[in-house]
Amino acid sequence: MESSNASRRVQALQAQLEPDSNTVCITFPGRNLQYLTGFYEAPSERHFLFFVPAGSAPIALVPELSAADFESAAPWVDDVRTWTDEAGPQDALSAVLEEIDPDRILLDDTMWARFTQDIRTHCPAATYGLASEVLTALRIRKDDTEIAALERAGAAADTAMNAIRSLGSDAIGMTEIELARRIETELVEAGGTGTAFETIVGSGPNGARPHHTSGDRTIRAGEPVVLDFGTRVDGYPSDQTRTIIFDGDPTDRVREVHDVVREAQAAAIDAIEPGVTAASIDRAGREVIEAAGYGDRFIHRTGHGVGLDVHEAPDIVAGNERKLEPGMVFSVEPGIYLPDDFGVRIEDLVVVTDGGAMRLNRTDRGL
Ligand code: CO
């Protein structure tokens, strides 16, 4: 990430904090810290905290062994304080908190309890809230750099999906796990880095469980298989689902259900434009499924926002009256799940544009 980009984000965050409020937002390794600084590493047991006070420069408290990586990712952070394993983090932590002396502390939503406990011990009189109170408003609208990365991730997923579909009868007899590994190889070959979430291969009746864990069941002819997978490109994930048949002929019921889901997905995407609510997108797709008599078999929300996190705001769900704005990115993934029989889900990521929506996935949506 360009440093100017990252420091602009910190400034935007500070603008949300109201300068005289004496509030501090504290993030730790994860997607919020990545969003603010460009630095990413998996969270670990060592205290790694990034303090953004409302009215003064940010302070990073970093384990010595991560300092070089942090400083090269975020050279514009002038105040980086390191601590060693020998000395431990507590003295350095209390010094930072005494200096900032906050009245209100917004904690990274996914921060581990061991760190929040320490902060609470040092600042018992402060009031507490979540970083999402201020960060969601920034992260929910993607800038051009973010959209470009999401497009590249979507293209990698499309390339992998086409390769998997073209296996045709070669996929028959493979286990779900074997097919999942094959998908993951294709994603890397298409330019992706790792998986954005656990790869889902749900064959036959397993497709009726939306979050099925791929297992030893073999792919059979004539059976629909739900394929839901994602990778990351430049830190941003893809997330798409297709339900396909590798060989043989589907039953009439499979065809009918598949048509309904595809129609529901198209109706939901057609309804997207700036100013309409997230709930209305859920409604537009759900109505198609209800009209076909499968309303009670569509057992989850229509979609979720996607950014550095695979699941973030906005939820595309009944009751979410948030109005869509250009730059929001989310999944549209209606499904119908018939227990012990089969399931169908079709998912694309979309970007809200000035005039409607742009899909980030373009592969064949058919069976
Ligand atoms: Co999804």
Residues whose N, C-alpha, C, O or C-beta is under 5 A from the ligand:
A	BS01	CO	D239 S331
